Amino acid sequence: MNPESYRVQAGRKVSLSNWSTNDHAGLTKEGSQVLMAPLLEELAEWQERLYAESQQALLIVLQARDAGGKDGVVKKVIGAFNPNGVRISNFKIPSEEERAHDFLWRIHAQAPRQGMIGVFNRSHYEDALVTRVYNLIDVATAEQRLKHIRHFEEMLSSSGTRILKFYLHISRDEQKRRLQARLDVPEKNWKFNPGDLKDREHWEQFTEAYEAALGTSTEQAPWFVIPADRKWFRDLLISTIILETLKAMNPQYPSITYDPRTIHIQ
């Protein structure tokens, strides 16, 4: 499995029809489970180093269509981290106070501080996706917002925040199956939102909006298109990319100013 093959190259125009939703890189579910356990342990170890160093930050952006698996990634992958070093933000309809500011005002306030991993479960991209599809803004305004987002991410990157953006790429058939499960299984009824069906009617429009958003991929803030029809492969691939990124950041434990050998605890 080569994680780089799922990265959107900077400056490349994206057509989601060219990206598989069902790829598994030749792995099996059983084989992935063998790989996943030690991977999650390593993630926890490197997060501890990041937290202890407190000189860098990591921002993870999760975007997907309804039932794409954002909450599943938070549970299966982000759940490996110590909660003290993670902040999860979910951006819903802006409040009156938030609407009185620029659209990135509320986003910046949730950016991770040094030593932390921030997770945006839906993100600043919503203001160039949903608003565009439902004609709350025109295409030109959406493109201008994406330009502002690129500059915002450049600023975060230059300030010591590494950024990973994951688009969980789910097929229309798989989304239908998952939405139906939310109706068929009583324990999942709470997950169903009738508004999801309205978004589903705008499948092609959302495709166009996501393709435009994926065009913001840069070396400093890359997008990865993650095949999301197979939950187990989705989680394995995202875990691998996050681990490789943490290793590249190479956080170090801080130097101590005492000699542990001279301290005797009574």
C-alpha positions as CSV (number, residue, x, y, z in Angstrom):
1,M,0.0,0.0,0.0
2,N,1.5,3.3,-1.1
3,P,-0.2,6.2,0.7
4,E,1.2,8.7,-1.8
5,S,-1.0,7.2,-4.6
6,Y,-4.0,8.6,-2.7
7,R,-2.6,12.2,-2.4
8,V,-4.0,14.9,-4.7
9,Q,-1.1,16.5,-6.4
10,A,-0.8,20.3,-6.0
11,G,-2.2,22.1,-9.0
12,R,-3.9,19.0,-10.4
13,K,-7.5,19.3,-11.6
14,V,-9.5,16.6,-9.8
15,S,-12.2,14.3,-11.3
16,L,-13.6,12.1,-8.6
17,S,-14.7,9.6,-11.3
18,N,-11.0,8.7,-11.6
19,W,-10.7,7.7,-8.0
20,S,-12.0,4.4,-6.7
21,T,-14.3,4.2,-3.7
22,N,-13.7,0.5,-3.2
23,D,-9.9,0.1,-3.4
24,H,-8.2,-2.2,-0.9
25,A,-4.6,-2.3,-2.2
26,G,-4.8,-6.1,-2.4
27,L,-5.4,-6.4,1.4
28,T,-8.0,-8.4,3.2
29,K,-10.1,-7.3,6.2
30,E,-8.4,-10.0,8.3
31,G,-4.9,-8.9,7.1
32,S,-5.7,-5.3,7.9
33,Q,-6.7,-6.1,11.4
34,V,-3.3,-7.7,12.0
35,L,-1.6,-4.5,10.8
36,M,-3.9,-2.1,12.6
37,A,-3.2,-3.0,16.2
38,P,0.5,-2.2,16.2
39,L,-0.2,0.8,14.0
40,L,-2.5,2.3,16.6
41,E,0.0,1.7,19.4
42,E,2.6,3.6,17.3
43,L,0.2,6.5,16.8
44,A,-0.2,6.8,20.5
45,E,3.5,6.8,21.1
46,W,4.2,9.5,18.5
47,Q,1.3,11.6,19.8
48,E,2.9,11.5,23.3
49,R,6.1,12.9,21.8
50,L,4.2,15.7,20.0
51,Y,2.4,16.6,23.2
52,A,5.6,16.5,25.3
53,E,7.6,18.6,22.8
54,S,4.9,21.3,22.5
55,Q,6.6,22.9,19.5
56,Q,4.4,21.7,16.6
57,A,0.8,20.9,16.0
58,L,-1.2,18.6,13.6
59,L,-4.5,19.5,12.0
60,I,-6.6,16.6,10.6
61,V,-9.5,17.6,8.3
62,L,-12.3,15.1,7.7
63,Q,-14.7,15.8,4.9
64,A,-17.3,13.4,3.3
65,R,-20.8,13.0,2.0
66,D,-23.4,11.9,4.5
67,A,-22.6,8.4,5.9
68,G,-19.1,8.7,4.5
69,G,-17.5,7.6,7.8
70,K,-16.2,10.7,9.5
71,D,-17.4,9.6,12.9
72,G,-16.1,6.1,12.3
73,V,-12.6,7.5,11.7
74,V,-12.8,9.6,14.9
75,K,-13.8,6.5,16.8
76,K,-11.4,4.0,15.3
77,V,-8.3,6.1,14.5
78,I,-8.4,9.3,16.6
79,G,-9.6,7.1,19.5
80,A,-6.0,5.7,19.7
81,F,-4.8,9.1,21.0
82,N,-4.7,10.3,24.6
83,P,-7.7,12.6,24.8
84,N,-5.7,15.2,26.7
85,G,-3.7,15.9,23.5
86,V,-6.7,16.0,21.0
87,R,-9.3,18.6,20.3
88,I,-12.2,17.6,18.0
89,S,-14.3,20.4,16.4
90,N,-17.5,20.0,14.5
91,F,-18.7,23.0,12.6
92,K,-22.5,23.3,12.3
93,I,-24.7,26.2,11.2
94,P,-23.0,29.4,12.2
95,S,-24.4,31.2,15.3
96,E,-25.5,34.9,15.1
97,E,-22.1,35.9,16.6
98,E,-20.2,33.8,14.0
99,R,-22.2,35.2,11.1
100,A,-21.2,38.7,12.2
101,H,-17.6,37.8,11.4
102,D,-15.7,36.5,8.3
103,F,-16.4,32.8,7.6
104,L,-12.9,31.8,8.9
105,W,-13.2,33.6,12.2
106,R,-14.7,30.6,14.1
107,I,-12.4,28.2,12.4
108,H,-9.2,29.9,13.5
109,A,-10.3,29.8,17.1
110,Q,-10.4,26.0,16.9
111,A,-6.9,25.6,15.3
112,P,-4.7,23.3,17.4
113,R,-2.1,24.9,19.7
114,Q,1.4,23.6,19.9
115,G,1.6,20.0,21.1
116,M,-2.0,19.2,20.1
117,I,-3.7,17.3,17.4
118,G,-6.8,19.1,16.1
119,V,-9.5,17.2,14.3
120,F,-12.1,19.1,12.2
121,N,-15.1,16.7,11.7
122,R,-16.5,18.8,8.9
123,S,-14.5,22.0,8.5
124,H,-14.0,25.4,6.9
125,Y,-14.7,23.7,3.6
126,E,-18.4,23.5,4.4
127,D,-18.6,27.2,3.7
128,A,-17.6,26.5,0.1
129,L,-19.5,23.3,-0.3
130,V,-23.1,23.3,1.1
131,T,-23.4,27.0,0.5
132,R,-22.5,26.6,-3.1
133,V,-24.7,23.6,-3.8
134,Y,-27.8,25.3,-2.3
135,N,-27.1,28.6,-4.1
136,L,-26.5,30.5,-0.9
137,I,-23.3,31.8,-2.6
138,D,-22.4,31.8,-6.3
139,V,-19.5,29.9,-7.8
140,A,-17.3,32.9,-7.9
141,T,-17.8,33.5,-4.2
142,A,-17.1,29.8,-3.5
143,E,-13.9,30.0,-5.5
144,Q,-12.9,33.2,-3.6
145,R,-13.5,31.4,-0.3
146,L,-11.3,28.5,-1.4
147,K,-8.6,31.0,-2.2
148,H,-8.9,32.5,1.3
149,I,-8.7,28.9,2.7
150,R,-5.5,28.2,0.9
151,H,-4.0,31.4,2.4
152,F,-5.3,30.5,5.9
153,E,-3.7,27.0,5.6
154,E,-0.4,28.5,4.4
155,M,-0.4,30.7,7.5
156,L,-1.1,27.8,9.8
157,S,1.7,25.8,8.1
158,S,4.2,28.6,8.4
159,S,3.4,28.8,12.1
160,G,4.3,25.2,12.8
161,T,1.0,23.3,12.1
162,R,1.1,20.3,9.8
163,I,-2.1,19.8,7.9
164,L,-3.7,16.6,6.6
165,K,-7.0,16.7,4.7
166,F,-9.0,13.5,4.1
167,Y,-11.9,13.3,1.7
168,L,-13.7,10.0,2.5
169,H,-14.8,8.9,-1.0
170,I,-18.0,6.8,-0.8
171,S,-20.1,5.5,-3.7
172,R,-23.7,6.3,-4.2
173,D,-24.7,2.6,-3.7
174,E,-22.7,2.3,-0.4
175,Q,-24.2,5.5,0.9
176,K,-27.7,4.1,0.1
177,R,-26.9,0.9,2.0
178,R,-25.6,2.8,5.1
179,L,-28.5,5.2,5.1
180,Q,-31.0,2.3,4.9
181,A,-29.3,0.6,7.8
182,R,-30.0,3.7,9.9
183,L,-33.7,3.1,9.2
184,D,-33.7,-0.7,9.5
185,V,-31.7,-1.0,12.8
186,P,-33.5,0.7,15.7
187,E,-30.2,1.4,17.5
188,K,-29.1,3.4,14.4
189,N,-32.3,5.4,14.0
190,W,-30.9,8.4,15.9
191,K,-28.2,8.7,13.2
192,F,-30.7,9.2,10.4
193,N,-31.4,12.8,9.2
194,P,-34.1,13.3,6.6
195,G,-32.0,16.2,5.3
196,D,-29.4,13.6,4.2
197,L,-31.9,12.5,1.4
198,K,-32.1,16.1,0.2
199,D,-28.3,16.2,-0.1
200,R,-28.4,12.9,-1.9
201,E,-30.6,14.4,-4.6
202,H,-27.8,16.9,-5.3
203,W,-25.2,14.2,-5.7
204,E,-23.7,15.7,-8.9
205,Q,-23.6,19.2,-7.6
206,F,-21.8,18.1,-4.5
207,T,-19.4,16.2,-6.7
208,E,-18.5,19.4,-8.5
209,A,-18.1,21.3,-5.3
210,Y,-15.9,18.7,-3.8
211,E,-13.7,18.5,-6.9
212,A,-13.2,22.3,-6.6
213,A,-12.3,22.0,-2.9
214,L,-9.8,19.2,-3.6
215,G,-8.1,21.6,-5.9
216,T,-6.7,23.4,-2.8
217,S,-4.3,20.5,-2.2
218,T,-0.7,21.8,-1.7
219,E,2.5,20.4,-0.5
220,Q,1.9,22.0,2.9
221,A,-1.8,21.1,3.2
222,P,-2.4,18.0,1.0
223,W,-5.7,16.4,0.3
224,F,-6.0,12.6,0.3
225,V,-8.9,10.9,-1.5
226,I,-9.6,7.9,0.8
227,P,-11.6,4.9,-0.6
228,A,-14.3,4.7,2.0
229,D,-16.6,1.9,0.9
230,R,-14.6,-0.5,3.0
231,K,-14.4,0.9,6.5
232,W,-11.4,-1.3,7.5
233,F,-9.3,-0.1,4.6
234,R,-10.3,3.5,5.2
235,D,-9.1,3.3,8.8
236,L,-5.9,1.5,7.9
237,L,-5.0,4.0,5.2
238,I,-5.7,7.1,7.3
239,S,-3.8,5.7,10.2
240,T,-0.8,5.0,8.0
241,I,-0.8,8.5,6.6
242,I,-1.1,10.1,10.0
243,L,1.7,7.9,11.4
244,E,4.1,8.7,8.5
245,T,3.3,12.4,9.0
246,L,4.0,12.3,12.8
247,K,7.3,10.5,12.1
248,A,8.3,13.1,9.5
249,M,7.5,15.9,12.1
250,N,9.9,14.0,14.4
251,P,8.8,15.5,17.7
252,Q,11.4,15.1,20.5
253,Y,11.0,14.7,24.2
254,P,12.2,17.9,25.9
255,S,15.5,18.0,27.6
256,I,15.4,17.8,31.4
257,T,17.3,20.1,33.7
258,Y,18.1,17.5,36.4
259,D,19.9,14.2,36.8
260,P,17.3,11.5,37.7
261,R,20.0,9.5,39.3
262,T,20.5,12.1,42.0
263,I,16.9,12.2,43.1
264,H,15.8,9.9,45.9
265,I,12.1,9.7,46.6
266,Q,11.4,9.0,50.3
